[in-house]
Amino acid sequence: MSYIGTEPKDIRSFGRTKFDYTATQGQTAFTGADDDGKVLAFTVGQIEVYVNGILMDDSDFTTTGTGTVTLATAANLNDVVNVVSFETNIPDSNYVPASGGTFTGNITASGTLGVTGAVTASNGLTVDDDSATPLTVDRATNDGTVIDVQKNGASVGTIGTAGNQSYIHGAGTDVGLYWGSNNLYPYRSTGLNDATIDIGQSGKRFKDLYLSGGAYIGGIAAANKLDDYEEGEHEVTLVPSGSGTISVSGSNNDISYTKIGNRVHVSGQVLATSSSSPVGYIKMSLPFPIKNSGTANTQKRVTGRVNIRHTSLSTNQYTLLGVETESLIRIYRADGTDVLSTSANQFASMPGSGISVIVNFTYPTDS
């Protein structure tokens, strides 16, 4: 039965829409377009119904879906039926209370978001920050897991702290990296482990490895450190020690070298295109200077061989001599006396052109 006044409804917004209908004789159901062409739509439980200005009780009408109101008592001809639909900003079905509930859409927080409990992201947690301020995760205690990375509910890795240093490692074998004090170490869940962790494996190898400080091979003493490797070509000059000249070919004056640590291996063939009365031993330039051992005897024989070929030269043996700190190798004839400074071991003349100097030797260097 009709009465004036009603109990408060759960209304969270002041917005509302009013639908006006002029009844026909005996009409009970009101739906679709009203007298102004507006199509009736409402949220169940969020409407008020008036007949000729009198507010109906909830027992005086029923609703079907969200678009039909049916009066318990049929209206008379030209009765005015008003349906007031209250518009809520947050629909009842998706309303999240202060405690509990679920958001089904995107959430935007313009200010700081504070979370005191755990954060669970079933499809992964993505933090995208375009500002200069990085993502910071702080833990009350100084040691322990800071971030546990999971996939399908299982841990696949951990980022944590140990003292004032940090580590990152995968789950299972718990192998990872530990860094602090400007150094990087291998890490296991049991702590720092020496000589127990491999880098890469079959089918999962690194393409390149760059170590600016060198690498220790077979031990950690200074003698085990390899700190240089280099391959290249060196443009050779041939100069008589006494007088005269030797010219080399512009297209055949390179020798190849490989430098491993403090050892340089040199090989190749140099073509002398012409010479002018060369006298003395031949000085051939090197890519790196010969090592300075600091001993009184500065002359050192170099491991290797040299051969000089020309149709007019008789078969001779040649020897190589390296002098400390010099970036050249000395080539002597070796079929005279044992004293290399004598004229018997040096060149008095050479053919004018077509001389091939073939070398294959190794020498020490400080560079």
Summary of the structure (lengths in Angstrom):
residues: 367
radius of gyration: 47.1
end to end distance: 107.3
largest distance: 142.8
contacts: 864
relative contact order: 0.08
helix: 3%
strand: 43%
